[in-house]
Amino acid sequence: MENIYVYLADTNGYFTGEFAVSDVTGWFRFHGLAAGAYKLYFYDPFRFLQPVWYGSEGSPAGTAILLGAAEQVSVTQTLRPAINPWYGAISGQVTDECIGIPFAPCGVGIEAVMVSAYLAGGTDGDQLNLVGTAMTDGNGDYHIGNLPFGDYKVFFQPPGGSYTQQWYRGQTSQQAAETVPVLPAETVGKIDAVLTVPGGTISGTVTAESKALPMAKVDIFNEAGVMAGSYLTDSQGRFRTTKLPVRTYRVRVSPPSSDLMFEWYEGEFDFVSASPVPVLDGQDTGGIDTDLAKWKVTANSPAGGGGEVLVASTGAAIVEPEGQQPDLSPAAGERPGEGGSGQDGITGGQGEDASGSGENQEQFAVQRCQDQSLAGKVQRDG
């Protein structure tokens, strides 16, 4: 850097009267100095660069340089651009939102967000002129300098649509954006933004025979059959998901007790038949309500025939000896609705006695508690 004046001073900051001027390569030299300690002051006569003491950006608290007898010492100093007394700056940080998913990033700085500062003009401030821009670094920080004093609107544009763009203070339009006043020679800090992931929520109420059902489990599946989230209803049977990406989902409700039937949204019993639930950006898809029914068992048993029939969550008929609690859990690897061809994904199973002969099978009719068609039938042979 050429034509920078370098002044020699003692350790108290008093100038000795000696100075050197840097050449086209930025080099300067003092000759014939006595051994001792010195300080250097760098000054740009054109005032394009900030003056500075060697080793410090403050007053004579710069670093002293020790020079021994017959010793040559080389130092390097970097000068920063001067601050225009009529210009200011805006700075801040851009982070992502906390979406409530365990182990998901939360409040982390977002890199490569374009931040633009518009000078508001016109009588109502609706005429905007782009004055300065900056790109956020790896920590999400940005700094926009050389801004003439005035009122600004700041716009945050994330890369590739990964987040929702916004104006300052989370607004969707420049008219609603909060104004940032910039004064001469000042930096307005903490003009931060928290960018949101595009998505919405699903909410509804789970009841059992029209009464609120707490602690029911609500599972959300995407169209590929992959679970996107699992939630429990509150004391009033209500649930609301965390933010979900924009797409279509299927909802399954499982009761907290075995006397109630599980159900997919809108009264279905398998993934394929369940009604799809759309999720839109920035919206809640509400009214996804489910009323669970109790299992109902009817049996026509001959005299002396012992047994009880229940239907597990897979829909298969199970015969259990009297006094024994049946196992209602689905078989390993089995999905709701699989295992037969009965109506609504529920099939009639065939039970056997302890000998496996099937001769003591009984006639059963298994039906839903609500007035719906028979789900399955087991007949006694002979």
Stockholm file with secondary structure:
# STOCKHOLM 1.0

chainA/1-382         MENIYVYLADTNGYFTGEFAVSDVTGWFRFHGLAAGAYKLYFYDPFRFLQPVWYGSEGSPAGTAILLGAAEQVSVTQTLRPAINPWYGAISGQVTDECIGIPFAPCGVGIEAVMVSAYLAGGTDGDQLNLVGTAMTDGNGDYHIGNLPFGDYKVFFQPPGGSYTQQWYRGQTSQQAAETVPVLPAETVGKIDAVLTVPGGTISGTVTAESKALPMAKVDIFNEAGVMAGSYLTDSQGRFRTTKLPVRTYRVRVSPPSSDLMFEWYEGEFDFVSASPVPVLDGQDTGGIDTDLAKWKVTANSPAGGGGEVLVASTGAAIVEPEGQQPDLSPAAGERPGEGGSGQDGITGGQGEDASGSGENQEQFAVQRCQDQSLAGKVQRDG
#=GR chainA/1-382 SS CCSCEEEEECTTSCEEEEEEECCTTSCCCCCSCCSEEEEEEEECTTSSBCCEETTBSSSSCCCCEEECTTCCCCCCCCCCBCCCTTEEEEEEEEEECCCSCTTSCCSCBCSSCEEEEEEEESSSSCEEEEEEEEECCTTSEEEEEEEESEEEEEEEECGGGSSCCEETTTBSSTTTSCCEEECTTCEECCCCEEECCSCBEEEEEEEETTEECTTCEEEEEETTSCEEEEEECCTTSEEECCCBCSSEEEEEEECSSTTBCCEETTTBSSTTTSCCEECCTTCEECCCCEEECBEEEEEECCTTCCCEEEECTTCCEEEECTTCCCCCSCCTTCCTTCSCCCGGGCCCCCCCCTTSCCTTCCEEEEEESSSCCEEEEECCCC
#=GC SS_cons         CCSCEEEEECTTSCEEEEEEECCTTSCCCCCSCCSEEEEEEEECTTSSBCCEETTBSSSSCCCCEEECTTCCCCCCCCCCBCCCTTEEEEEEEEEECCCSCTTSCCSCBCSSCEEEEEEEESSSSCEEEEEEEEECCTTSEEEEEEEESEEEEEEEECGGGSSCCEETTTBSSTTTSCCEEECTTCEECCCCEEECCSCBEEEEEEEETTEECTTCEEEEEETTSCEEEEEECCTTSEEECCCBCSSEEEEEEECSSTTBCCEETTTBSSTTTSCCEECCTTCEECCCCEEECBEEEEEECCTTCCCEEEECTTCCEEEECTTCCCCCSCCTTCCTTCSCCCGGGCCCCCCCCTTSCCTTCCEEEEEESSSCCEEEEECCCC
//
